[in-house]
């Protein structure tokens, strides 16, 4: 059937608007510097500046070209192979975890083919290794990092791998688990593995099962059977105790490691650092030493923030938490401390807290100066306690930040934006200001979609949600608002809704 010329001419603008939106659009997707990137496709004819357009298609993706950092916001590549990572038996929340890739291998992959890894419950990685060293990350190779999906939603968290050659490629899950690490438990994967010989997938899996599990007991860590593979130690930083109170401790507090081994710091509740110090001055960072900066995880989400330290020799290395007076509370850690850890910890507890004058004194922390940059986490939206009613708010709705700090917005249910505005026009985008674009998270998964801004000075920053009339309902946020937050909120509620 032929389409009349007049009708075709009328349809062309609609088709064009359905294909893409300008990058400057607040509804278009901007750079998401964490887990996922969403590209929304609109099939109505609203303008690119309309926040209230409803996206009809969402492609969720993650592209890595180095060990941890997603850098691409292009549309998702067409995957030739799809692999499920983990999951739950019976696909039921609370079911037995599946420690497996499905399928466990891909055969016949050609150069340029794309593999889509779809992460399911609970928290897994796809980490490339050498056949001779299973359970050890291959330097400079593909590594998704931890990809949590506690809701077990298929397609919510996806990462893509492009085949570069037809040689066998070997992968494993780096999750340490609560007992036996997933790799040693057989959670391995391969692309183009040989069907016979001594380098099959079964041989790789068998070798993985024999890799020594790093011990958290420093008294026994040095007696582990030597292996050509580098050991990886997972250290929990902070967390929440059984009584609900914050834990000011590294777990374990020490590890015995060799050159080339990797120590991964898993930051939990709430604000902590890993800062290198010296034995003589436990609570003072050393020049040029390792420091993570303050990592904020108020939701206590396991695997949300992972920082790595590579051991260079067998000498003692000393660390402390630089947030508040955590160090003086005994929150210290060491690699290869020998028999000096208890003395190191005692020195830390005896260290004077820093206060506004740079001297000692105070009440052990409330006056402590935080000299390192802070990452402030702000929850965007979410669901109320009934699990159904949307919350139109930023939580908190104001933070006090200093230059060098970062604001990390964690988008929850359901559709929201982080759009910079001005005090005078709360619900109107500021020319040249930052825009997250509309972020969708209908399943209310923590850490699924985030957006980060850098604080450059101590001036106020004004923000609103540009979806529908969320702004007019009071969904606004500020950095360094001073005593003007209430006026800003009132002005937002009195703003005229934009016409569609």
C-alpha positions in Angstrom: 0.0 0.0 0.0 1.4 3.4 -1.0 1.5 6.1 1.7 0.1 9.5 0.3 2.8 12.1 -0.1 1.0 14.6 2.2 0.7 12.0 5.0 4.3 10.9 4.6 5.4 14.6 4.9 3.4 14.9 8.1 5.0 11.8 9.5 8.6 12.6 8.8 9.0 15.2 11.7 7.4 12.7 14.1 9.8 9.9 13.0 12.8 12.3 13.3 11.8 13.3 16.9 11.4 9.6 17.8 15.0 8.8 16.8 17.0 11.1 19.0 17.1 14.2 21.1 19.9 16.8 21.3 22.5 16.2 23.9 21.6 19.5 25.4 18.1 18.3 26.1 17.2 17.7 29.8 15.3 14.6 28.6 18.3 13.3 26.6 20.8 11.2 28.4 23.9 12.7 29.8 27.1 11.0 31.0 26.4 8.7 33.9 29.7 8.1 35.7 28.8 4.9 37.4 27.0 1.7 36.8 24.4 2.2 34.1 23.7 4.5 31.2 20.1 5.0 29.9 19.2 6.2 26.5 15.5 7.2 26.2 13.6 7.2 22.9 10.5 9.4 22.6 7.7 8.8 20.2 5.7 11.9 20.7 6.4 15.3 19.2 7.2 17.3 22.3 10.3 19.5 22.1 13.7 18.5 23.3 13.4 20.9 26.2 10.2 19.4 27.5 11.0 17.5 30.7 7.5 16.0 30.9 7.7 13.9 27.8 7.3 10.2 28.7 10.0 7.9 27.3 8.7 4.7 25.7 11.9 2.7 25.4 14.8 2.5 27.7 18.1 0.8 26.8 20.3 0.1 29.9 23.9 -0.4 29.3 27.4 -0.2 30.7 30.5 0.1 28.6 34.0 -0.2 30.2 37.3 0.4 28.4 39.4 0.0 31.4 39.3 -1.8 34.7 36.5 0.1 36.4 35.3 3.3 34.7 32.3 3.4 32.3 33.1 6.1 29.7 30.7 5.7 26.8 27.2 7.0 26.6 26.5 5.9 23.0 23.5 3.7 22.3 23.8 0.1 23.3 25.5 -2.1 20.7 23.6 -4.9 19.0 24.6 -8.0 21.0 25.1 -11.3 19.1 25.4 -13.3 22.4 23.6 -12.8 25.7 24.9 -14.3 29.0 23.1 -14.2 32.3 25.3 -13.7 35.3 24.1 -15.2 38.6 20.4 -15.2 39.6 18.1 -17.0 42.0 16.7 -20.5 41.9 13.1 -20.3 40.8 13.6 -16.6 40.0 12.2 -15.9 43.5 13.6 -13.2 45.9 15.2 -15.1 48.8 15.8 -18.2 46.6 19.1 -20.0 46.5 21.8 -17.9 44.6 22.9 -19.3 41.3 26.7 -19.1 41.0 26.9 -19.6 37.3 27.1 -17.9 33.9 24.4 -19.0 31.6 25.6 -20.2 29.1 29.0 -21.0 30.6 30.8 -20.5 27.3 30.4 -19.1 23.8 31.7 -20.9 20.7 32.3 -19.4 17.3 32.6 -15.7 18.3 34.2 -13.6 15.7 36.1 -10.3 15.8 33.6 -7.5 16.4 30.9 -9.7 17.9 29.3 -8.2 21.0 28.5 -10.2 24.2 25.8 -8.7 26.5 26.3 -9.8 30.2 23.0 -9.4 32.0 23.6 -9.2 35.7 21.1 -10.8 38.1 21.0 -11.3 41.9 22.9 -10.6 43.9 26.2 -9.0 43.2 28.7 -10.3 40.6 31.5 -9.4 38.2 32.8 -10.4 34.8 36.6 -10.3 35.2 39.0 -11.4 32.6 41.9 -13.7 33.6 44.7 -15.7 32.0 44.1 -19.5 31.7 47.3 -20.0 33.8 46.0 -17.8 36.6 42.3 -18.3 37.2 40.6 -16.1 39.8 43.2 -13.3 39.2 42.4 -10.2 37.2 44.4 -9.9 34.0 46.3 -6.6 33.9 44.6 -4.0 31.8 41.9 -6.4 30.7 38.1 -6.4 30.8 36.6 -6.1 34.3 33.0 -4.9 35.0 33.6 -4.4 38.7 30.8 -5.4 41.1 27.3 -5.0 39.5 24.6 -5.3 42.2 21.0 -6.3 41.2 19.3 -7.3 44.4 15.9 -7.1 42.8 17.0 -9.8 40.2 15.4 -7.8 37.4 16.5 -9.1 34.0 18.0 -6.4 31.8 18.3 -3.8 34.6 22.1 -4.1 34.8 24.0 -4.9 31.6 27.6 -4.7 30.5 29.0 -5.3 27.0 32.1 -7.0 25.8 33.4 -6.7 22.2 35.4 -9.6 20.9 38.8 -8.4 19.7 40.2 -11.7 18.3 39.2 -15.3 18.0 41.6 -16.6 20.7 40.2 -18.2 23.8 39.2 -15.6 26.5 38.7 -16.6 30.1 36.6 -14.9 32.8 35.5 -15.4 36.4 33.3 -13.8 39.1 35.5 -11.9 41.7 32.8 -11.9 44.4 34.5 -13.2 47.6 31.2 -14.5 48.9 30.5 -15.3 52.6 32.7 -18.4 52.5 34.1 -19.8 49.3 34.7 -17.2 46.6 32.5 -17.5 43.5 35.5 -18.2 41.3 36.7 -21.1 43.4 33.0 -22.3 43.5 33.1 -22.7 39.7 31.6 -19.4 38.5 33.8 -19.1 35.4 33.1 -18.3 31.7 34.9 -18.6 28.4 34.7 -17.3 24.8 36.0 -19.7 22.1 37.4 -22.3 24.6 39.2 -25.3 23.0 36.9 -28.4 22.9 39.8 -30.8 23.6 43.3 -30.8 25.0 44.6 -29.4 28.3 43.1 -25.9 28.0 39.3 -26.7 28.0 36.7 -24.9 30.1 36.6 -27.9 32.4 40.3 -27.6 33.0 40.0 -23.9 33.7 37.2 -24.5 36.2 39.2 -27.3 37.9 42.2 -25.0 38.2 40.0 -22.2 39.6 38.8 -24.6 42.3 42.4 -25.2 43.4 43.3 -21.5 43.8 43.9 -20.8 47.5 41.3 -18.8 49.3 42.9 -15.7 50.9 42.6 -16.1 54.7 41.4 -13.2 56.9 43.5 -14.7 59.7 46.9 -13.1 59.7 48.3 -15.9 61.8 47.6 -18.4 59.0 47.7 -16.2 55.9 51.5 -16.8 55.4 51.1 -20.6 55.6 48.9 -20.8 52.5 50.2 -23.0 49.8 52.2 -20.9 47.4 50.6 -20.2 44.0 51.6 -18.4 40.8 48.3 -16.6 41.0 48.1 -13.3 42.9 45.8 -13.4 45.9 43.0 -10.9 46.3 41.9 -9.9 49.8 38.5 -8.3 50.5 38.4 -5.9 53.4 35.1 -4.4 54.7 35.3 -0.8 55.7 32.7 0.1 58.3 29.2 -1.2 58.1 26.2 -1.8 60.5 26.3 -4.0 63.5 23.6 -6.4 64.7 22.5 -3.7 67.1 22.0 -1.3 64.1 24.8 0.9 65.1 27.7 1.9 62.8 30.9 -0.2 62.9 34.1 1.8 63.1 36.4 -1.0 62.0 38.1 -2.6 59.1 37.2 -6.3 58.7 39.8 -7.9 58.8 42.1 -5.4 60.5 45.2 -7.0 59.0 46.3 -9.1 56.1 49.6 -10.7 55.3 50.2 -10.3 51.6 52.9 -10.6 49.0 54.1 -8.3 46.2 51.5 -8.3 43.4 48.6 -9.2 45.7 45.5 -7.0 45.6 43.6 -5.7 48.6 40.1 -4.6 47.8 38.4 -2.2 50.2 34.6 -2.6 50.3 33.1 0.6 51.7 29.9 0.1 53.8 27.9 2.3 56.2 28.5 5.3 56.3 31.4 7.7 55.7 35.0 6.4 55.7 38.4 6.6 54.1 41.4 4.4 53.6 44.4 6.7 54.1 48.0 5.6 54.3 50.0 6.7 57.3 53.1 5.7 59.3 53.6 3.5 62.3 54.8 6.5 64.4 51.9 8.9 63.4 48.9 6.6 62.8 46.3 9.3 62.2 48.2 11.5 59.8 48.4 10.9 56.1 51.9 10.6 54.5 52.9 12.6 51.5 52.3 10.7 48.3 50.6 7.9 50.2 47.5 6.0 49.2 44.2 7.7 50.0 40.7 7.0 48.8 39.0 10.2 49.9 35.8 9.9 51.8 33.4 7.3 50.5 29.8 7.7 51.6 27.4 4.7 51.6 24.5 5.6 53.9 22.4 2.7 52.4 25.1 0.2 53.5 25.0 -1.4 50.0 27.5 -4.1 49.6 29.9 -3.7 46.7 28.7 -0.1 45.9 32.2 1.4 46.4 35.3 -0.7 45.9 38.8 0.7 46.0 42.0 -1.4 45.2 45.5 -1.3 46.7 48.2 -3.3 45.0 50.9 -4.6 47.3 54.4 -3.8 46.1 56.6 -5.6 48.6 56.4 -7.5 51.9 57.1 -4.4 54.1 54.5 -3.2 56.6 51.9 -0.7 55.3 49.8 1.3 57.7 46.3 2.8 57.1 43.6 4.7 59.0 40.1 6.1 58.5 40.4 9.9 58.1 36.8 10.7 58.7 36.1 12.6 61.9 37.8 10.9 64.9 37.4 7.4 63.5 41.2 6.9 63.7 41.2 7.9 67.4 38.4 5.4 67.9 40.8 2.6 66.7 39.7 2.4 63.1 43.1 1.4 61.6 44.3 -1.3 59.2 47.7 -2.8 58.2 49.3 -5.0 55.6 52.1 -7.2 56.9 52.2 -5.7 60.4 54.1 -8.5 62.0 53.6 -8.3 65.8 53.2 -4.5 65.9 49.5 -4.0 65.0 48.3 -3.8 68.6 50.9 -1.1 69.3 49.9 0.7 66.1 46.3 0.7 67.2 47.1 1.9 70.7 49.1 4.8 69.2 46.1 5.7 67.1 43.7 5.8 70.0 46.2 8.0 71.9 46.5 10.5 68.9 45.0 13.9 69.5 42.0 14.8 67.3 42.4 17.7 65.0 40.3 20.7 65.8 39.7 24.2 64.3 43.0 25.5 65.7 45.0 22.5 64.6 45.7 21.4 68.1 44.4 18.7 70.3 41.4 18.5 72.6 37.7 18.6 72.1 35.3 15.7 72.6 36.9 13.1 70.4 35.5 14.0 67.0 32.7 16.5 66.9 35.1 19.4 66.2 37.4 17.4 63.9 38.3 19.0 60.6 37.7 16.9 57.5 40.5 17.8 55.2 39.8 15.3 52.4 37.1 15.7 49.7 33.7 14.3 50.7 31.3 12.5 48.4 27.8 13.4 49.6 25.1 10.9 48.5 21.6 12.3 47.8 18.7 10.0 47.2 16.4 11.1 44.4 12.8 10.0 44.7 12.0 6.5 46.0 9.0 4.7 47.5 7.3 5.2 50.8 7.1 2.5 53.5 4.1 0.9 51.8 6.4 0.1 48.8 3.9 1.8 46.4 3.6 5.5 47.0 6.2 7.6 45.2 8.2 10.1 47.2 8.8 13.4 45.4 11.8 14.6 47.3 15.6 14.7 47.4 17.0 13.3 50.6 18.6 15.3 52.1 17.2 18.4 50.5 20.3 20.4 51.3 24.0 19.7 51.9 26.8 21.9 53.1 29.8 21.2 50.8 33.2 22.7 50.2 35.3 23.1 47.0 36.5 19.7 45.8 33.5 17.8 47.3 31.3 15.7 45.1 27.5 15.2 45.1 26.4 11.8 44.0 22.7 11.6 43.1 21.2 8.0 43.4 18.0 7.8 41.4 15.3 5.6 42.9 11.7 5.1 41.8 10.4 6.1 39.4 11.3 8.9 36.9 13.3 12.0 37.9 15.9 14.5 36.9 18.7 16.5 38.5 18.5 19.9 36.7 20.4 23.0 37.7 18.2 26.1 38.1 18.5 29.5 39.8 17.1 30.9 43.1 14.9 33.3 41.2 13.5 30.7 38.8 13.5 27.4 40.7 11.7 25.3 38.0 13.5 26.6 34.9 16.8 25.1 33.7 19.8 27.4 34.0 21.5 28.1 30.7 24.8 26.1 30.7 23.8 24.3 33.9 24.2 20.6 34.5 21.3 18.2 33.5 21.1 14.5 34.3 18.3 13.9 31.8 15.3 11.7 32.9 16.4 8.7 34.8 14.1 5.7 35.2 14.3 3.2 38.0 10.8 1.6 38.4 12.1 -1.2 40.5 13.6 1.2 43.1 17.1 -0.4 43.0 19.8 1.4 45.0 22.8 2.3 42.9 21.2 1.4 39.5 21.5 4.9 38.1 23.6 7.7 39.5 24.7 11.2 38.5 27.6 13.1 40.0 28.6 16.8 40.1 31.7 18.5 41.4 31.5 21.4 43.9 33.8 24.1 42.6 33.2 26.8 45.2 31.1 27.6 48.3 28.3 29.4 46.4 24.8 28.1 46.5 23.7 25.5 43.8 20.0 25.2 43.1 18.4 22.0 41.6 15.0 20.8 40.7 13.3 17.7 39.2 12.1 18.5 35.7 9.6 15.6 35.3 6.0 16.6 35.1 5.1 19.0 38.0 7.5 17.5 40.5 9.2 20.8 40.9 5.9 22.6 41.6 5.2 19.9 44.3 8.4 20.9 46.1 10.9 18.5 44.7 14.0 20.8 44.8 17.5 20.5 46.3 20.3 22.9 47.1 24.0 22.9 48.0 25.1 25.5 50.5 21.6 27.1 50.6 22.3 28.9 53.9 19.0 30.2 55.3 17.3 30.4 51.8 16.2 26.8 51.3 12.7 27.5 52.6 12.3 30.5 50.3 13.5 28.4 47.4 11.0 25.6 48.1 8.2 28.1 48.4 9.1 29.8 45.1 9.2 26.4 43.4 5.7 25.5 44.7 4.4 28.9 43.4 6.0 28.4 39.9 3.6 28.1 37.0 3.7 24.6 35.4 5.0 24.5 31.9 2.5 23.8 29.2 3.0 20.7 27.0 
